[in-house]
Amino acid sequence: MKTFEELGVSAAIRRAIEELGFVQPMPVQEEVIPFLIEGKRDVIALAQTGTGKTAAFGIPLLQRIDTGSRDTQALVLSPTRELCLQITDDLRDFAKYMEGVHVEAVYGGAAIEPQMRALKKGANIIVATPGRLIDLKNRGFAHLENVRTIVLDEADEMLNMGFSDSINEIFECLPAEHATLMFSATMSREVERVAKKYLKDYETIVVGSRNEGAENVNHIYYMVQAKDKYLALKRIVDYNPKIFAIIFCRTKIETQEIADKLIRDGYNAESLHGDLSQQQRDLTMQKFRQHLTQLLVATDVAARGLDVDDLTHVINFGLPDDIENYTHRSGRTGRAGKKGTSISIVHSKEKHKIRNIEKEIGKKFQEAPIPSAEEICKKQLYKVMDQIVKTDVDDDEIAPFMQDISRYFEYMDKEEIIKKIVSMEFGKFLAYYADAPEIEVVSSKEERSKEKPQSDKQKRMNKAQPGYHRLFINLGKRDGFYPGVLMQTLNRYVGGHQEVGHIDLLDTISYFEVPEKDAKKVMTQLTGIRYHGRVVRCNSEEDKNTDFTDKKPHRDVQRKAKPKRPWRDEWKDLMNGGQKFFKGSEPDFSEEGWARRKPKKRG
């Protein structure tokens, strides 16, 4: 293996990176640095996240800067604000002993005036998110006519996030003679398209193989019922007492819900998603980087550029649809030669995604059983014992109190004291797992049967899972009634975060399961509300042919009640099943009944 000196890195940069702990070049650096220092051709470098890509392009970039000029000579584009700041900090660290090098970060989500002032003073290298760079260019503060090198870092993610038009606009502002460097974890079709459009006679440098997963990451999955995914998450976290992890969710709503549940259950967790303010995101990530937060629940976009040391696990609470996103997720751990674990919690309908990811990254997933309560309690007990044994004692500090402490415990023997200390630290796990809900094991046979498509008739014959009650509602796919809409409706009218089991959506009706204790409340609150003009009926599956629409509309509907309509419209309501104008228990269809419905003329 070559040294940085043999790669042609200058003495000033070597001095800085040695202070940062760089001993020998990583594979991507050894391949890329000499090529970029020569600067003869455009380059696409494919390497996993966490393999040292920033140094691979940053060191040659700094070495080729003309420090006698304040013109912008290099441009680095990144998909997120966080990655933009991280690259800027790294470049400044590499240039610590280089005089006259000015690196500035410009990004959205922050005040533009300080960035305008910084660029007005001059910046040799601009690290930017595409949107903010275009804004500053249009205002006349970002001058790109002298840019000799442009770097697209995380190019695949930048294109996935919809920055294609912005990148095109930036390239149109660059001089004809410039070098283009693209760094990416995966070689997607979009990356290839941009490469063919903007790169000339380019060299492709691949470290490892295309689209493969990180070498030091183990891939494990747990197969559970969809309703048990959160319970499985808790067991996985409890089974790994020293876990320091990012938990990836598919949506912002799910991210916040899972974080809220973890916090409520006593875990050291925070959420990170696009609905948070920039100040909240900065604070959350600062706490996580400092290991003050143990579990970060995040969306894919929010976690881009989050480079954290010693991340032990990545947990996929929901598998992404795009395999490239899985590669980026798992690349958050197992960095700089350390071991990491990527865990996926999946239900039977997601099994095909596991197989597709295996083929793409060239690595096998290991199926693991959900840890039992006994296994978890043992792990947690060992953690407590280990903490007690490894606790440092300052004899001088506690000496003044030892006499009182000894007198207080003189009637207790050693074994009893140990039991009390362990119970105090370990008691909550014993209490929870003594009566913890069981997680149903999904066997391969059940998995195959569940993967078979069910007919509408089969869905109607489904039995509710233990502890749940199966409800009917007179809305279906034709009404635009999908799982997300069902959850929103429940949250609005029932209140709180209503737990829901299996959901079966048909064209005109649907079935869903709720805990038995909540069934009556859900039926009461949903029956009588209006959905897009339709009166909603919700009752037990066995009572689905019973009409309960004589219930008064929900109070939200009453406030927005329409003016009374003409009598013919009222009669249509009657014919459609409404019982508002029934006399007794049956409608009166006689001539007298019609006469009673017709209002008398005034005057």
C-alpha positions as CSV (number, residue, x, y, z in Angstrom):
1,M,0.0,0.0,0.0
2,K,1.3,3.5,-0.9
3,T,1.7,6.4,1.4
4,F,0.1,9.9,0.9
5,E,3.6,11.2,0.0
6,E,3.9,8.5,-2.7
7,L,0.5,9.6,-4.0
8,G,1.8,13.1,-4.6
9,V,0.0,14.9,-1.7
10,S,1.8,18.1,-0.6
11,A,3.6,18.5,2.7
12,A,1.1,21.1,4.0
13,I,-1.9,18.8,3.4
14,R,0.0,15.8,4.8
15,R,0.7,17.6,8.0
16,A,-3.0,18.4,8.4
17,I,-4.3,15.0,7.6
18,E,-1.8,13.3,9.9
19,E,-3.2,15.4,12.8
20,L,-6.6,14.1,11.8
21,G,-5.4,10.5,12.2
22,F,-4.9,9.7,8.5
23,V,-2.2,7.0,8.5
24,Q,-2.5,5.3,5.2
25,P,-4.7,6.0,2.2
26,M,-8.0,4.1,2.0
27,P,-8.6,2.2,-1.3
28,V,-10.7,4.9,-2.9
29,Q,-8.1,7.5,-2.0
30,E,-5.3,5.4,-3.4
31,E,-7.1,5.0,-6.7
32,V,-8.5,8.5,-7.1
33,I,-6.0,11.0,-5.7
34,P,-3.1,10.5,-8.2
35,F,-5.6,10.6,-11.1
36,L,-7.2,13.8,-9.9
37,I,-3.9,15.5,-9.1
38,E,-2.8,15.1,-12.7
39,G,-6.2,16.5,-13.7
40,K,-6.1,15.1,-17.2
41,R,-9.6,13.6,-17.6
42,D,-13.1,13.6,-16.1
43,V,-13.8,10.9,-13.5
44,I,-16.7,8.9,-12.2
45,A,-15.7,7.2,-8.9
46,L,-18.0,4.6,-7.4
47,A,-17.4,3.8,-3.8
48,Q,-19.6,3.2,-0.7
49,T,-20.5,5.9,1.8
50,G,-17.9,6.1,4.6
51,T,-14.9,4.9,2.5
52,G,-13.1,8.3,2.4
53,K,-14.6,9.9,-0.7
54,T,-14.4,13.4,0.7
55,A,-10.6,13.2,1.1
56,A,-10.3,11.4,-2.3
57,F,-11.6,14.5,-4.2
58,G,-10.9,17.2,-1.5
59,I,-7.1,16.7,-1.3
60,P,-6.5,17.0,-5.1
61,L,-9.0,19.9,-5.3
62,L,-7.1,21.9,-2.6
63,Q,-3.7,21.1,-4.1
64,R,-4.7,22.5,-7.5
65,I,-6.1,25.8,-6.1
66,D,-4.3,29.0,-7.1
67,T,-4.0,30.7,-3.7
68,G,-3.0,34.0,-5.2
69,S,-6.5,34.5,-6.6
70,R,-9.8,35.0,-4.8
71,D,-11.8,33.7,-7.9
72,T,-14.0,30.7,-7.4
73,Q,-11.9,27.9,-9.0
74,A,-13.8,24.8,-7.7
75,L,-17.4,23.9,-7.0
76,V,-18.7,21.0,-5.0
77,L,-22.4,20.2,-5.2
78,S,-24.1,18.1,-2.5
79,P,-27.8,17.0,-2.1
80,T,-28.3,18.2,1.5
81,R,-27.4,21.0,3.8
82,E,-25.8,18.6,6.3
83,L,-23.5,17.0,3.8
84,C,-22.6,20.5,2.5
85,L,-21.5,21.6,5.9
86,Q,-19.6,18.3,6.5
87,I,-17.7,18.6,3.3
88,T,-16.8,22.3,4.0
89,D,-15.5,21.4,7.5
90,D,-13.4,18.5,6.1
91,L,-11.9,20.8,3.3
92,R,-11.0,23.4,5.9
93,D,-9.4,20.8,8.1
94,F,-7.3,19.5,5.1
95,A,-6.3,23.1,4.3
96,K,-5.3,24.0,7.9
97,Y,-1.7,24.7,6.9
98,M,-2.4,26.2,3.5
99,E,-2.4,30.0,3.4
100,G,-4.8,31.9,1.3
101,V,-7.4,29.1,0.8
102,H,-11.0,30.2,1.4
103,V,-13.8,27.5,1.4
104,E,-17.4,28.7,1.8
105,A,-20.6,26.7,2.2
106,V,-23.9,28.0,0.7
107,Y,-27.1,26.1,1.3
108,G,-30.9,26.5,1.7
109,G,-32.7,26.6,5.0
110,A,-30.5,29.4,6.4
111,A,-30.3,33.2,6.0
112,I,-28.9,34.2,2.6
113,E,-27.3,37.5,3.6
114,P,-24.3,36.1,5.5
115,Q,-23.6,33.8,2.5
116,M,-23.8,36.8,0.2
117,R,-21.3,38.7,2.3
118,A,-18.9,35.7,2.4
119,L,-19.0,35.2,-1.4
120,K,-18.5,38.9,-1.9
121,K,-15.2,38.6,-0.1
122,G,-14.1,35.8,-2.4
123,A,-14.2,32.0,-2.1
124,N,-11.7,29.7,-3.9
125,I,-14.0,26.7,-3.3
126,I,-17.8,26.9,-3.0
127,V,-19.6,23.9,-1.5
128,A,-23.3,24.2,-2.2
129,T,-26.7,22.7,-2.5
130,P,-28.0,23.3,-6.1
131,G,-31.0,25.5,-5.3
132,R,-29.2,28.0,-3.1
133,L,-26.3,28.3,-5.6
134,I,-28.6,29.2,-8.4
135,D,-30.3,31.8,-6.2
136,L,-26.9,33.4,-5.3
137,K,-25.8,33.2,-9.0
138,N,-29.0,35.0,-10.1
139,R,-28.4,37.7,-7.5
140,G,-24.8,38.2,-8.8
141,F,-22.9,36.9,-5.8
142,A,-21.8,33.4,-7.1
143,H,-19.4,33.8,-10.1
144,L,-18.8,30.6,-11.9
145,E,-17.0,31.8,-15.0
146,N,-13.6,30.8,-13.7
147,V,-14.5,27.4,-12.2
148,R,-12.0,24.8,-13.4
149,T,-13.4,21.8,-11.5
150,I,-16.9,20.8,-10.5
151,V,-17.6,17.9,-8.1
152,L,-20.9,16.1,-7.8
153,D,-20.8,14.3,-4.4
154,E,-23.5,11.7,-3.8
155,A,-24.5,12.2,-7.4
156,D,-27.1,9.4,-7.4
157,E,-28.9,10.8,-4.4
158,M,-28.8,14.3,-5.8
159,L,-30.5,13.1,-9.0
160,N,-33.0,10.9,-7.1
161,M,-34.0,14.1,-5.1
162,G,-35.0,15.9,-8.3
163,F,-32.0,18.2,-8.8
164,S,-31.6,17.4,-12.5
165,D,-32.9,20.7,-13.8
166,S,-30.8,22.7,-11.3
167,I,-27.6,20.7,-12.2
168,N,-28.3,21.4,-15.9
169,E,-28.6,25.1,-15.2
170,I,-25.3,25.2,-13.2
171,F,-23.4,23.3,-15.9
172,E,-24.6,25.9,-18.5
173,C,-22.8,28.6,-16.5
174,L,-19.4,26.9,-16.4
175,P,-16.6,27.6,-18.8
176,A,-16.1,25.2,-21.7
177,E,-12.8,24.0,-20.3
178,H,-13.4,22.4,-16.9
179,A,-13.1,19.0,-15.2
180,T,-16.1,17.2,-13.9
181,L,-15.9,14.7,-11.1
182,M,-18.8,12.5,-10.0
183,F,-18.7,10.5,-6.8
184,S,-21.5,8.1,-6.1
185,A,-22.3,5.0,-4.1
186,T,-24.4,3.5,-6.9
187,M,-24.3,3.7,-10.7
188,S,-27.9,4.4,-11.6
189,R,-29.3,5.0,-15.1
190,E,-29.7,8.7,-14.1
191,V,-26.0,9.0,-13.2
192,E,-25.0,7.3,-16.5
193,R,-27.3,9.8,-18.4
194,V,-25.7,12.8,-16.7
195,A,-22.2,11.3,-17.3
196,K,-22.8,10.9,-21.0
197,K,-24.2,14.4,-21.3
198,Y,-21.5,16.4,-19.3
199,L,-18.4,14.3,-19.0
200,K,-15.8,14.1,-21.7
201,D,-13.6,11.1,-22.3
202,Y,-14.1,10.1,-18.6
203,E,-12.5,7.4,-16.5
204,T,-14.6,5.2,-14.3
205,I,-12.9,4.2,-11.1
206,V,-14.8,1.4,-9.2
207,V,-13.7,0.5,-5.6
208,G,-15.3,-2.9,-4.9
209,S,-18.1,-3.5,-7.4
210,R,-21.0,-1.5,-8.7
211,N,-23.9,-1.0,-6.4
212,E,-22.6,-3.5,-3.8
213,G,-23.2,-3.1,-0.1
214,A,-20.5,-2.0,2.3
215,E,-18.0,-4.8,3.0
216,N,-18.1,-4.6,6.8
217,V,-21.9,-4.6,7.2
218,N,-23.9,-7.7,8.2
219,H,-27.4,-7.8,6.8
220,I,-30.1,-9.4,9.1
221,Y,-33.9,-9.5,8.8
222,Y,-36.7,-10.4,11.2
223,M,-40.0,-11.6,9.7
224,V,-43.1,-10.5,11.7
225,Q,-46.7,-9.6,11.3
226,A,-47.2,-6.0,10.3
227,K,-49.0,-5.3,13.5
228,D,-46.0,-6.5,15.5
229,K,-43.3,-4.4,13.9
230,Y,-43.0,-1.9,16.7
231,L,-42.9,-4.6,19.4
232,A,-40.2,-6.3,17.4
233,L,-38.2,-3.0,17.2
234,K,-38.4,-2.7,21.0
235,R,-37.1,-6.3,21.5
236,I,-34.2,-5.7,19.0
237,V,-33.2,-2.5,20.8
238,D,-33.4,-4.2,24.2
239,Y,-31.4,-7.2,23.0
240,N,-28.6,-4.8,22.0
241,P,-28.0,-2.7,25.2
242,K,-25.0,-0.8,23.7
243,I,-26.9,0.0,20.4
244,F,-26.2,3.4,18.8
245,A,-28.4,3.4,15.7
246,I,-30.4,5.2,13.0
247,I,-33.9,3.8,12.6
248,F,-35.2,4.5,9.0
249,C,-38.9,5.0,8.3
250,R,-40.6,5.5,5.0
251,T,-42.7,8.6,5.8
252,K,-42.4,11.7,8.0
253,I,-45.6,10.7,9.8
254,E,-44.3,7.3,10.6
255,T,-41.0,8.7,11.7
256,Q,-42.6,11.0,14.2
257,E,-45.0,8.3,15.5
258,I,-42.2,5.7,16.1
259,A,-40.0,8.3,17.8
260,D,-42.9,9.4,20.0
261,K,-43.6,5.8,21.0
262,L,-40.0,5.1,21.8
263,I,-39.7,8.3,23.9
264,R,-43.0,7.4,25.7
265,D,-41.6,3.9,26.5
266,G,-38.5,5.4,28.1
267,Y,-35.9,5.1,25.2
268,N,-33.4,7.9,24.5
269,A,-34.7,8.7,21.0
270,E,-35.2,11.7,18.7
271,S,-36.9,12.2,15.3
272,L,-35.4,13.7,12.2
273,H,-37.6,14.6,9.2
274,G,-38.5,17.4,6.8
275,D,-41.3,18.9,8.9
276,L,-38.8,20.0,11.6
277,S,-37.4,23.5,11.5
278,Q,-33.7,23.9,10.5
279,Q,-32.9,24.8,14.1
280,Q,-34.5,21.7,15.4
281,R,-32.7,19.5,12.9
282,D,-29.4,21.1,13.7
283,L,-29.9,20.5,17.4
284,T,-31.1,16.9,16.9
285,M,-28.1,16.0,14.8
286,Q,-25.7,17.7,17.1
287,K,-27.0,15.7,20.0
288,F,-26.8,12.5,18.0
289,R,-23.2,13.2,16.8
290,Q,-22.2,13.8,20.4
291,H,-23.8,10.4,21.4
292,L,-26.3,12.2,23.7
293,T,-29.1,10.5,21.7
294,Q,-29.0,6.8,21.3
295,L,-31.7,6.2,18.7
296,L,-32.3,8.6,15.8
297,V,-35.6,7.9,13.9
298,A,-35.2,9.4,10.4
299,T,-36.4,9.6,6.9
300,D,-34.0,8.9,4.0
301,V,-33.7,12.5,2.9
302,A,-33.2,13.9,6.4
303,A,-30.4,11.5,7.1
304,R,-28.4,12.2,4.0
305,G,-24.9,13.5,4.8
306,L,-25.2,12.4,8.5
307,D,-21.7,11.1,9.1
308,V,-21.5,9.7,12.7
309,D,-18.7,7.8,14.2
310,D,-19.2,4.4,15.8
311,L,-22.7,3.8,14.5
312,T,-23.4,0.2,15.5
313,H,-26.7,-0.5,13.7
314,V,-29.0,0.7,11.0
315,I,-32.6,-0.5,11.4
316,N,-35.0,-0.5,8.5
317,F,-38.4,-0.2,10.1
318,G,-39.8,-0.2,6.5
319,L,-37.8,-1.3,3.5
320,P,-37.4,1.4,0.8
321,D,-38.8,0.8,-2.7
322,D,-35.5,1.8,-4.2
323,I,-32.6,-0.6,-3.7
324,E,-30.2,2.3,-4.0
325,N,-31.8,3.8,-0.9
326,Y,-31.1,0.6,1.0
327,T,-27.4,0.8,0.0
328,H,-27.2,4.4,1.3
329,R,-28.9,3.4,4.5
330,S,-26.7,0.4,5.3
331,G,-23.6,2.5,4.4
332,R,-24.2,4.7,7.4
333,T,-22.7,1.9,9.5
334,G,-19.6,-0.3,9.1
335,R,-17.4,2.8,8.2
336,A,-13.7,3.2,8.3
337,G,-13.1,-0.5,8.6
338,K,-15.3,-1.1,11.6
339,K,-18.1,-3.7,11.7
340,G,-21.7,-2.7,11.5
341,T,-25.1,-4.3,11.3
342,S,-28.1,-3.5,9.0
343,I,-31.4,-4.9,10.4
344,S,-34.6,-5.0,8.5
345,I,-38.0,-5.6,10.2
346,V,-40.2,-7.0,7.4
347,H,-43.6,-8.6,7.1
348,S,-44.3,-11.4,4.7
349,K,-45.4,-9.2,1.8
350,E,-41.9,-7.6,1.8
351,K,-40.0,-10.8,1.5
352,H,-39.5,-10.3,-2.3
353,K,-37.7,-7.0,-1.5
354,I,-35.1,-8.9,0.5
355,R,-34.4,-11.2,-2.4
356,N,-34.1,-8.2,-4.8
357,I,-31.7,-6.4,-2.6
358,E,-29.6,-9.6,-2.1
359,K,-29.2,-9.9,-5.9
360,E,-28.3,-6.2,-6.3
361,I,-25.7,-5.8,-3.5
362,G,-24.3,-9.4,-3.8
363,K,-24.7,-10.2,-0.2
364,K,-26.9,-12.7,1.6
365,F,-29.4,-11.6,4.4
366,Q,-29.5,-13.7,7.5
367,E,-33.0,-14.4,8.9
368,A,-33.0,-14.2,12.7
369,P,-35.7,-15.1,15.3
370,I,-37.1,-12.4,17.4
371,P,-35.2,-12.4,20.7
372,S,-37.2,-14.0,23.5
373,A,-38.0,-12.3,26.8
374,E,-35.5,-14.5,28.7
375,E,-32.7,-13.7,26.2
376,I,-33.3,-10.0,26.5
377,C,-33.4,-10.0,30.3
378,K,-30.1,-11.9,30.4
379,K,-28.5,-9.3,28.1
380,Q,-29.8,-6.4,30.2
381,L,-28.7,-8.1,33.4
382,Y,-25.1,-8.5,32.1
383,K,-25.1,-4.9,31.1
384,V,-26.1,-3.8,34.6
385,M,-23.4,-6.1,36.2
386,D,-20.8,-4.8,33.7
387,Q,-21.6,-1.2,34.6
388,I,-21.3,-1.9,38.3
389,V,-18.0,-3.7,37.9
390,K,-16.5,-1.0,35.6
391,T,-17.6,2.0,37.7
392,D,-14.7,4.0,38.9
393,V,-14.7,4.9,42.6
394,D,-13.2,8.1,43.9
395,D,-12.3,7.1,47.5
396,D,-11.4,10.6,48.6
397,E,-14.7,12.0,47.3
398,I,-17.0,9.5,49.1
399,A,-14.8,9.1,52.2
400,P,-16.8,11.7,54.3
401,F,-20.0,9.7,53.7
402,M,-18.8,6.2,54.2
403,Q,-19.4,6.0,57.9
404,D,-23.1,7.0,57.5
405,I,-23.5,4.6,54.5
406,S,-22.0,1.7,56.4
407,R,-24.2,2.4,59.5
408,Y,-27.3,2.6,57.2
409,F,-26.6,-0.8,55.6
410,E,-25.0,-2.6,58.6
411,Y,-28.1,-4.9,59.1
412,M,-28.1,-6.0,55.4
413,D,-25.9,-8.7,54.1
414,K,-23.9,-8.3,50.8
415,E,-26.2,-10.6,48.8
416,E,-29.3,-8.6,49.8
417,I,-27.6,-5.3,48.8
418,I,-26.6,-6.7,45.4
419,K,-30.1,-7.9,44.8
420,K,-31.5,-4.4,45.5
421,I,-29.0,-2.6,43.3
422,V,-29.6,-5.0,40.4
423,S,-33.4,-4.8,40.8
424,M,-33.3,-1.0,40.9
425,E,-31.4,-0.8,37.6
426,F,-32.9,-3.9,36.0
427,G,-36.4,-3.9,37.4
428,K,-38.2,-2.2,34.5
429,F,-37.2,-4.9,32.1
430,L,-38.2,-7.7,34.4
431,A,-41.6,-5.9,34.9
432,Y,-42.2,-5.4,31.2
433,Y,-41.2,-8.8,29.9
434,A,-42.9,-10.6,32.7
435,D,-46.2,-9.8,30.9
436,A,-44.9,-8.7,27.5
437,P,-47.2,-9.4,24.5
438,E,-46.0,-12.3,22.4
439,I,-44.9,-11.8,18.9
440,E,-46.3,-14.2,16.4
441,V,-43.7,-16.2,14.5
442,V,-44.2,-16.2,10.7
443,S,-43.1,-19.5,9.3
444,S,-42.0,-20.1,5.7
445,K,-45.2,-22.0,5.0
446,E,-47.4,-19.1,6.3
447,E,-45.3,-16.7,4.4
448,R,-45.9,-18.5,1.1
449,S,-49.6,-18.8,1.7
450,K,-49.8,-15.0,2.6
451,E,-47.9,-14.1,-0.6
452,K,-50.7,-15.6,-2.7
453,P,-53.2,-13.0,-3.8
454,Q,-56.5,-13.3,-2.1
455,S,-59.8,-12.9,-3.8
456,D,-62.4,-10.5,-2.4
457,K,-64.4,-13.4,-1.1
458,Q,-61.4,-14.8,0.8
459,K,-60.7,-11.4,2.3
460,R,-64.3,-11.2,3.6
461,M,-63.8,-14.6,5.2
462,N,-60.7,-13.5,7.1
463,K,-60.9,-13.9,10.8
464,A,-59.7,-11.2,13.2
465,Q,-56.3,-11.9,14.9
466,P,-56.4,-12.6,18.6
467,G,-57.3,-9.6,20.7
468,Y,-58.7,-7.7,17.8
469,H,-62.2,-7.0,16.5
470,R,-62.9,-6.9,12.7
471,L,-65.0,-3.9,11.6
472,F,-66.9,-3.0,8.4
473,I,-67.0,0.4,6.9
474,N,-69.1,1.4,3.8
475,L,-66.2,3.1,2.0
476,G,-63.7,1.6,-0.5
477,K,-61.1,2.2,-3.1
478,R,-63.6,3.9,-5.5
479,D,-64.2,6.5,-2.8
480,G,-60.4,7.2,-2.6
481,F,-60.4,5.4,0.8
482,Y,-56.9,4.0,1.4
483,P,-55.0,3.0,4.5
484,G,-53.5,6.5,5.0
485,V,-57.0,8.1,4.7
486,L,-58.4,5.5,7.2
487,M,-55.7,6.4,9.7
488,Q,-56.3,10.2,9.2
489,T,-60.0,9.6,9.7
490,L,-59.5,7.6,12.9
491,N,-57.1,10.2,14.3
492,R,-59.6,13.0,13.6
493,Y,-62.8,11.5,14.9
494,V,-61.6,8.9,17.4
495,G,-58.7,10.9,18.8
496,G,-55.1,9.9,19.7
497,H,-53.1,7.4,17.8
498,Q,-55.6,4.6,17.2
499,E,-54.0,1.1,16.9
500,V,-55.1,-0.7,13.8
501,G,-54.4,-4.3,12.7
502,H,-55.1,-5.9,9.3
503,I,-56.8,-3.7,6.7
504,D,-58.7,-5.2,3.7
505,L,-59.7,-2.6,1.1
506,L,-62.3,-3.6,-1.6
507,D,-63.8,-1.5,-4.3
508,T,-66.8,-0.2,-2.4
509,I,-66.4,-1.4,1.2
510,S,-63.5,-2.1,3.6
511,Y,-62.7,-4.1,6.6
512,F,-60.2,-3.2,9.3
513,E,-59.2,-4.5,12.8
514,V,-58.9,-2.6,16.0
515,P,-58.2,-3.9,19.6
516,E,-61.4,-5.4,21.1
517,K,-61.4,-2.7,23.9
518,D,-61.6,0.1,21.2
519,A,-64.1,-1.5,18.9
520,K,-67.3,0.1,20.4
521,K,-65.6,3.6,20.6
522,V,-64.5,3.4,16.9
523,M,-67.9,2.3,15.7
524,T,-69.6,5.1,17.7
525,Q,-67.3,7.9,16.6
526,L,-67.2,6.9,12.8
527,T,-70.9,6.1,12.3
528,G,-72.8,9.2,11.0
529,I,-69.8,11.3,9.9
530,R,-69.7,12.4,6.3
531,Y,-66.9,11.5,3.8
532,H,-67.1,13.4,0.5
533,G,-70.9,13.8,1.0
534,R,-71.5,10.1,2.0
535,V,-72.9,9.2,5.4
536,V,-70.4,6.7,6.9
537,R,-71.5,3.5,8.4
538,C,-69.1,1.5,10.6
539,N,-70.1,-1.6,12.6
540,S,-69.0,-5.1,13.3
541,E,-68.3,-7.3,10.3
542,E,-71.2,-9.7,11.2
543,D,-73.5,-6.6,11.4
544,K,-72.5,-5.2,8.0
545,N,-76.0,-5.4,6.5
546,T,-77.5,-3.4,9.4
547,D,-78.1,0.2,8.8
548,F,-77.1,2.6,11.6
549,T,-77.3,5.9,9.7
550,D,-80.1,7.3,11.9
551,K,-77.3,8.3,14.3
552,K,-76.9,12.1,14.5
553,P,-74.0,13.5,12.5
554,H,-70.7,14.1,14.2
555,R,-70.4,17.5,15.9
556,D,-67.9,18.6,13.3
557,V,-70.5,17.9,10.6
558,Q,-73.3,19.7,12.6
559,R,-71.3,22.9,12.6
560,K,-71.0,22.8,8.8
561,A,-74.6,21.6,8.2
562,K,-76.0,22.6,4.9
563,P,-79.3,24.6,4.6
564,K,-82.5,22.5,4.5
565,R,-83.0,21.3,1.0
566,P,-86.3,21.1,-0.9
567,W,-88.7,18.3,0.0
568,R,-87.9,16.2,-3.1
569,D,-84.2,16.0,-2.1
570,E,-85.3,15.0,1.4
571,W,-87.4,12.2,-0.1
572,K,-84.3,11.0,-2.1
573,D,-82.4,10.7,1.2
574,L,-85.3,8.6,2.5
575,M,-85.2,6.3,-0.5
576,N,-81.4,5.9,-0.1
577,G,-81.8,4.4,3.3
578,G,-81.9,7.4,5.7
579,Q,-84.5,7.1,8.4
580,K,-84.6,10.8,9.4
581,F,-88.3,11.1,8.2
582,F,-89.5,7.6,9.3
583,K,-92.7,7.5,11.3
584,G,-92.0,4.9,14.0
585,S,-89.8,2.2,12.7
586,E,-91.1,2.1,9.1
587,P,-91.4,4.8,6.5
588,D,-94.9,6.0,5.6
589,F,-95.3,5.5,1.8
590,S,-99.0,6.4,1.8
591,E,-100.6,9.4,0.1
592,E,-100.9,11.0,3.6
593,G,-97.2,10.3,4.1
594,W,-96.3,12.2,0.9
595,A,-98.6,15.0,2.0
596,R,-96.9,15.3,5.4
597,R,-93.5,15.6,3.7
598,K,-94.6,18.4,1.4
599,P,-94.2,21.8,3.1
600,K,-97.2,24.1,3.1
601,K,-97.1,27.2,0.9
602,R,-96.8,30.4,2.7
603,G,-99.2,33.3,2.2
